[in-house]
Amino acid sequence: MLRSLVGTKADSGNGYTIQRNLPNENLEKALTDGSTVLWIDINDPVEDDLPWLESILDLHPAVVQDLYREDRRPSMLVYTQYVFLSLFQPVMRLKQVNAREIHCLIGDNYFVTVRRNETKTVDDAYERAAKDIASWEHGAAYFLYLTVQFVVDAYYPLLDKLTVTLNDLENAALAGDHISQPAVYHIKHQLMRIRQTLSPQREVLSNVIGQERLMHNSNNRDLFRHLYERLLRVYDVLDSQGDFTNNVLDLIRNREASRLTNAVNRLTILSMIFLPLTFLIGLFGLNFVTTDPSFVIPMSGSLFFGVILALMIVSAGFMTWFFKYRGWL
């Protein structure tokens, strides 16, 4: 789907008149008109959209090839008539963080975005530009600023969700619930995926600030510097969440080690309780020592059995009481 915003400068020189979704023929004329500013948004391009765009903007073959791809890293390429750059918006699907690419072309009086439908941040920036007519005075670079701003802001709710999940896991671990380490490693993996898309975009934004063609005045430069600072803050949040994830993992490991130690202690105490029982049974079960005359116990078998059973009960009871008294059981 192709849609457009076309701003025509008023005859008085103050303000713009905004038109939406002009036919392709009118867009071609507007591109050659120095008094107009355009935003062309191609969402889920159909068969004819990209060839038409290639013809009217005289795109480099490498740029055309990149427009059809979705596996690039965030990057910026500078050509004679335009600047081509790629951004990535994070999207959470099925508890997995995925990156959706947004291709941007910025010329003297036009801004073009080529993307998939999942990149809702472009929709928000597009509607903001349609309503904020005063911003058109900044030119096409301001549309890039809006797009990057909403892309950067898209990281915050995603990081907030991961933070809430980590807090829940930490509270459950502190409460003594069994928390599996793979659940935390899954979050750690998502943070790594976010970092992989965030780090190159930091470099892209730094290159944009140094691009004279886009920074027509100090106001534009200040706007993009502000975006760069916001991106750095997102990066700081990402680093802190990485440390938080490691802390939760350490807590879970310590809890598991403590439970294992307690289990080993209980088994050791249980074996100590049965140690005197085993000794008594083994002692009176000896059958390889003989005496002459034969040694005869001066009591009946049933009475002797009762004495041995009483000794076993008393010894087991005494060992149990002693371990409880010392707090080991």
C-alpha positions in Angstrom: 0.0 0.0 0.0 1.4 3.4 -1.0 0.2 6.5 0.8 1.6 10.0 0.8 1.7 13.4 2.5 2.4 16.4 0.2 3.0 19.8 1.8 2.8 22.8 -0.6 4.2 26.1 0.6 1.7 28.9 0.8 2.0 31.8 -1.6 2.6 34.1 1.3 5.6 32.0 2.2 4.2 31.1 5.6 2.9 27.6 6.4 2.1 24.6 4.3 -1.1 23.2 2.8 -1.2 19.4 3.4 -2.7 16.9 0.9 -3.0 13.2 1.4 -2.6 10.2 -1.0 -2.1 12.0 -4.3 -2.0 9.9 -7.5 1.5 8.7 -8.6 1.5 11.2 -11.5 1.0 14.1 -9.1 3.7 12.8 -6.8 6.2 12.7 -9.7 5.4 16.4 -10.4 5.6 17.3 -6.7 9.1 15.8 -6.5 10.4 18.3 -9.1 8.6 21.3 -7.4 11.0 23.1 -5.0 8.1 24.5 -3.0 6.7 21.1 -1.9 7.8 18.6 0.7 6.7 14.9 0.5 6.5 11.9 2.7 5.9 8.7 0.7 5.1 5.7 2.9 5.1 2.2 1.2 3.6 -0.3 3.6 3.8 -3.9 2.5 4.9 -3.0 -1.1 2.9 -4.6 -3.9 4.3 -5.6 -7.3 4.5 -2.1 -8.9 5.5 0.0 -5.9 9.2 -0.5 -5.7 9.8 -0.4 -9.5 7.9 2.9 -9.6 9.9 4.3 -6.8 13.1 3.1 -8.5 12.2 4.9 -11.7 11.2 8.3 -10.3 14.1 8.6 -7.8 16.7 6.9 -10.1 17.8 4.6 -7.3 21.1 2.8 -7.2 20.8 -0.9 -7.9 22.4 -1.7 -4.5 19.6 0.4 -2.8 16.9 -1.4 -4.8 18.3 -4.7 -3.8 18.4 -3.7 -0.1 14.8 -2.5 -0.3 13.7 -6.1 -1.2 15.8 -7.6 1.7 15.0 -7.9 5.3 18.2 -9.2 6.7 20.4 -6.1 6.8 22.0 -4.5 9.8 21.1 -0.9 10.6 23.2 1.2 8.3 23.5 4.5 6.3 24.7 5.0 2.7 25.2 8.4 1.2 24.5 9.0 -2.5 24.5 12.1 -4.7 20.8 12.8 -4.6 19.7 11.1 -1.4 20.7 9.3 1.8 19.6 5.7 2.3 19.5 4.3 5.8 17.9 1.3 7.6 16.3 1.3 11.1 15.0 -1.6 13.1 11.9 -1.6 15.3 11.7 -4.2 18.0 8.5 -6.3 18.0 7.5 -8.9 20.6 5.8 -12.0 19.1 5.2 -15.3 20.9 7.6 -14.1 23.7 10.4 -13.6 21.2 11.9 -10.3 20.3 12.1 -9.7 16.6 13.4 -6.8 14.6 11.4 -5.3 11.7 13.3 -3.3 9.2 12.4 0.2 8.1 14.1 1.5 5.0 14.4 5.3 4.7 15.3 7.5 1.7 15.9 11.2 2.4 16.3 13.7 -0.4 16.2 17.5 -0.6 12.4 17.7 -0.5 11.2 14.1 0.1 11.2 11.4 2.7 10.4 7.8 1.7 9.8 4.8 4.1 9.5 1.2 2.9 8.5 -1.3 5.5 6.2 -4.1 6.6 2.9 -3.7 8.3 4.2 -4.6 11.8 6.2 -1.4 12.1 3.5 0.6 13.8 6.0 3.3 14.9 6.0 4.7 11.3 2.2 5.0 11.5 2.5 7.1 14.6 5.2 9.3 13.2 3.2 9.7 9.9 0.1 10.8 11.7 2.1 13.2 13.9 3.6 14.8 10.8 0.1 15.1 9.2 -1.2 17.0 12.2 1.8 19.1 13.1 1.9 21.4 10.1 4.3 23.8 11.6 7.0 21.1 11.6 7.1 21.0 7.8 9.2 24.1 8.0 12.1 21.8 9.1 12.0 19.9 5.8 12.2 16.2 5.1 14.9 15.7 7.8 12.2 16.4 10.4 10.2 13.3 9.2 13.3 11.2 9.7 13.6 12.7 13.2 10.0 11.7 14.0 10.5 8.2 12.7 13.7 7.6 14.7 12.0 9.1 17.8 9.1 6.6 17.7 11.5 3.7 16.9 13.6 4.6 20.0 10.5 5.0 22.1 9.4 1.5 21.0 12.2 0.0 23.1 10.9 1.3 26.4 7.6 -0.7 26.7 9.5 -3.8 25.6 12.2 -3.3 28.2 9.5 -2.6 30.8 7.8 -6.0 30.1 11.1 -7.8 30.6 11.8 -5.9 33.8 8.4 -6.9 35.2 9.0 -10.5 34.3 12.4 -10.4 36.0 10.9 -8.8 39.1 8.3 -11.6 39.3 11.0 -14.2 38.9 13.1 -12.6 41.6 10.1 -12.3 44.1 9.2 -16.0 43.4 12.8 -17.1 44.1 12.9 -15.0 47.3 9.6 -16.6 48.4 11.2 -20.1 48.0 9.3 -21.1 44.9 11.1 -23.3 42.4 12.2 -21.2 39.4 13.9 -22.8 36.5 17.0 -21.2 35.1 15.9 -21.6 31.4 13.2 -19.0 32.1 15.8 -16.4 33.1 18.1 -17.5 30.2 15.2 -16.8 27.8 15.0 -13.2 29.0 18.8 -12.9 28.8 18.6 -14.1 25.2 16.0 -11.5 24.4 18.1 -8.8 25.9 21.0 -9.9 23.7 18.7 -9.7 20.6 17.7 -6.2 21.5 21.4 -5.2 21.9 22.2 -6.6 18.5 19.7 -4.2 16.9 20.4 -1.3 19.2 24.1 -1.0 18.9 24.3 -0.5 15.1 21.4 2.0 15.3 23.5 4.1 17.7 26.2 4.2 15.1 23.7 5.1 12.3 22.3 8.0 14.4 25.8 9.3 15.1 26.5 9.3 11.3 23.2 11.1 10.7 24.3 13.9 13.1 27.5 14.3 11.1 25.8 14.4 7.7 25.7 18.0 6.5 23.0 17.3 3.9 20.5 16.4 6.7 21.6 18.9 9.3 20.6 22.1 7.4 20.5 24.1 10.6 21.4 23.9 14.3 17.8 23.1 15.2 17.9 19.9 13.3 21.3 19.0 14.8 20.0 19.6 18.3 16.9 17.4 17.7 19.0 14.5 16.5 21.5 15.0 19.4 18.5 14.7 21.7 17.5 11.5 20.0 21.1 10.2 20.4 21.0 10.9 24.1 17.7 9.0 24.4 19.2 6.1 22.6 22.1 6.1 25.0 19.6 6.0 27.9 17.9 3.0 26.4 21.3 1.4 26.1 21.9 2.1 29.8 18.6 0.5 30.7 19.6 -2.5 28.7 22.9 -2.8 30.5 21.2 -2.5 33.9 18.7 -5.2 32.9 21.6 -7.4 31.9 23.1 -7.0 35.4 19.6 -7.6 36.9 19.3 -10.9 34.9 22.7 -12.0 36.2 21.6 -11.2 39.8 18.4 -13.2 39.4 20.4 -16.1 38.0 22.8 -16.0 41.0 19.9 -15.9 43.4 18.3 -19.0 41.8 21.6 -20.8 41.8 22.2 -20.0 45.5 18.7 -21.2 46.3 19.2 -24.4 44.5 22.6 -24.9 46.2 21.0 -24.2 49.6 18.2 -26.7 48.9 20.8 -29.3 47.8 22.9 -28.7 50.9 19.8 -29.1 53.1 18.9 -32.3 51.4 22.5 -33.7 51.9 22.4 -32.7 55.5 19.1 -34.5 56.1 20.4 -37.6 54.4 23.6 -37.5 56.5 21.6 -37.1 59.8 19.3 -40.0 58.7 22.3 -42.2 58.2 23.7 -41.2 61.6 20.4 -42.2 63.3 20.6 -45.6 61.7 24.3 -46.0 62.4 23.9 -47.5 66.0 21.1 -49.7 64.7 23.4 -51.1 62.1 26.1 -51.6 64.7 23.9 -53.5 67.1 22.5 -55.7 64.3 26.0 -56.4 63.0 27.4 -57.1 66.4 24.9 -59.8 67.4 24.9 -61.2 63.9 28.5 -62.4 64.1 28.8 -66.1 63.2 32.5 -66.6 62.6 33.8 -66.5 66.2 33.5 -69.7 68.3 34.4 -70.4 71.9 35.1 -73.6 73.8 32.9 -74.1 75.8 30.3 -72.4 73.7 29.2 -68.9 75.0 25.6 -69.0 76.1 23.6 -65.8 76.8 21.9 -66.2 80.1 18.4 -65.2 78.9 15.8 -66.6 76.6 15.8 -65.7 72.9 12.6 -63.7 73.1 13.8 -61.7 76.0 17.2 -61.0 74.3 15.3 -60.0 71.1 13.3 -57.5 73.2 16.4 -56.1 74.8 18.1 -55.6 71.4 14.9 -54.0 70.0 14.7 -51.7 73.0 18.3 -50.6 72.6 17.7 -49.8 69.0 14.6 -47.7 69.8 16.4 -45.9 72.6 19.5 -45.1 70.5 17.4 -43.9 67.5 15.3 -41.8 69.8 18.3 -40.3 71.6 20.0 -39.5 68.3 16.9 -37.8 67.0 16.5 -35.8 70.1 20.1 -34.7 70.1 20.0 -33.5 66.4 16.8 -31.6 67.1 18.4 -30.1 70.2 21.4 -28.9 68.2 19.1 -27.5 65.4 20.5 -29.8 62.8 17.2 -31.6 62.1 
